[in-house]
Amino acid sequence: MFKIYDISMTVHEDMQVWGNKNSKQPLVKNVSNFDDGEVYESQLTMNLHCGTHVDAPLHMLKDGATIESIGLEELVGQARVLDLTHVQDSVSRADLERFGIQKGEWILLKTRNSLNESMTFDEQFVYVNEDGARYLIECGIRGVGVDGLGIERSQQDYPTHRQLFRNNIVIVEGLRLKHIHPGNYFLVVAPLKLTGVEAAPARAILIGGI
């Protein structure tokens, strides 16, 4: 019997956002209710990089492709969750080499970020460094998902993002992997159907036992 695991962040006004910036908090506003109208309706205002989301190359590359260039077939398939909860600063080639990463895999990195369930953004979150990104490219993976709100920090010129984008590797950020055991799953990532922009919020699930 298969089991579905939701690995998305819940969107709400007090959720954890990049840099703890108020400007990045989503806003939910009631625009019609049963006291002043016939229906109940709400309006959501949010940054496209809020919560679980898919990055497109335009995010970091001038003239890079926009979100609709990433086909749904690129966002589903076999995935492997790797246990990197021991890593304190950044995920490097040395951390990844022992997993025997295979060409065509989707790789999801479970780090100590998954243990941070507070609404406060951790400025020292675990990220993938340039060396680690190069190794993932050499392995020929399809995509990489991380449990931080970004895949990198503290790197001049954003080499992790840019190298992955230039090698057609899809990046998903803001996954929630605390209760996910390392191992093999079927991954489904469904970004909002947007066009002409650099990212899209997404619902991400893992299916186990199939």
N, C-alpha and C positions, 0 to 999 in steps of 0.2 A: 504494500500500500504506500503510495507516494505521500509526501507531506510538503506543504507550501510554507515557506518562511518569508515574511515581509522584512526586507532589509532597508526600508526607506525611513527617512526622518519624517515625523509628523509636523505638518506646517501649522504653526499657531503664533500669535503675536509675541509670546515670550520665549520663543525658541532660540537656541544657540545660533549666532550669526558671526560671520567673519569680523574679527577685530572688536567684537562687542559694540559695534557702531549702531547707534539708534537709527541712522539713515538706512540701514540694511534690514531692519526688522520688518516683517510682513505686517500689513495693516488690513484688518477685516472690518468693513463698515456696513452696517445695515442700511439699505437704501429704500426698503419698503417693508411694511409689516402689517399685521391685522388691525392695528389701530388707525392707520392712515391709508390703507389700500386693501386690495382683495387678496394679495399674495405676499408671501415672505421672501425677500430677496436680499442677498449680500454681495458686496463688491470686494474683491481681493486685489491688493496692490503689493507687489513683491519684486525683489531683484531676481533676475534669471539665474543667479548663482546661489540662491538661497536654498538651504537644505540639500537633499539628494538631487543631483543634476548631472547632465552630460555636457561636457565642454566641446565646442567645435574649434577648428584651427584658427578662425578669425579672432578668438579670444587672445591669442598671443602672436599671431603672424599677420603682418600687414598684407592685405589682399588674400588672406586665408579663406578657406571654404566656410560657408555658414551651416547652420545646424541641419537644414534639410538635405545636405549632402551625405549625411550619415544614414544609410538605409537600415530599416528594421532588421534585415537579415544579419547585419553586423552587430546587433544588440541582443541576440539570443544565441544560445549554444552551450556547449559543455564548458564548465568553469571549475576552477579549483581554488578553495580557500586555504591560504597558507598561514600558519601560526608564527607571527613575528612579534608576539607580545613581550618578548624579552628585550627587544630593541629599545634603547633609551632616547636616541637622537634622530638618526636617519637610517633608512634602509639602503644598504649598499650591495654591490656585486657579491661580496663575501657572504652576506646574509642570505642571498637568493640562490647561490650556486648549489647548495646542498639539496634543493628541492627537485632537481632534474626537470626543470621547466621545458615543456615540449612546444614545438611549432604549432601555431593555430589555437593554442589554449587561451581562454580568458582567465586572468589571474586576479584574485581578490586578496588584498593584504590586510590581515587582521592584526592590529597593533594595540598598544596600550591606549590609543585614542578611543577604542571601543569601550573602555572602562569609564570614560568621562561622560557621565549622564547628566551633569549639571547644565544649567542654561548659560554658563560662562564659557566663553571661548578661551582655549589654552594657547597662549602665544608660542609655547614651546612644543607644539604637537609634533608627532613623528611624521616625517615626510620621506619621499623617495629622492635620494640625491642624484647628481648627474651621473655618477659611476653606476648606480643601480639602474638608471634609465637606459644607459648604453647596453647593459647586460640584457635587459628585457627586449631591446631591439634586436640584439644578436640572436636571442632565442626565437624570434619571429612570432611573438604572441599577437593575438587579435585585439585584445583590449586589457586595460588594467583598472581595477576599482579600488578605492582607498576609503578608509574610515575616518579621514580628516576632512575638513571643509575645503582643503586644498591638497594638491599632490606634492607641492613644494613650498618652501619658505627659505629666507636667508640665502638665496642664491642670485647673484647678479645676472641680469639678462634672462632669467627664467629658462635655464638650459633643459630642465627636465620636461616641462611642457613642450618646448619648441622641438626638441629632438623626437619626442614621441609623435607629435603632430606631423612632422616632416616624414615620418616613416609609417603614416596611416594607422597609428595605434589609437584606438578610442579611449578616452579618459572619462571615468565616472567618479565623482567626488561626493562625500557626505553619506557613505553607506553606514548602516548600523549592524555590526557583526558580533556584538557581545555574546549573544546566545547561540551563535553558529559554530558548530564543531568543524575543525579543519577536515578537508576532504573534497570529494567530487560531488557536483550538483549540476542541474540544468538552470541556466541563468536567463531571466527575462528582464530587460530594461525597456520601459516605455516612456520616452520623453513626450512632453506636450508637442503637438504638431504645429510648430512655429516655422517661420521662414525668414531669411534675411538677417538673422541675429546670431550671436556667438555662443549661445548656450540655451538649455531648456531644462526646467524642473522635470523630474522623472519619478515614476514609481518603479521600484526594483524588487524583484522577488527571486528566491532560489527554490527549486523543486528538488527534493531528495527522494531517493528510493525508486528512481526510474532508470 
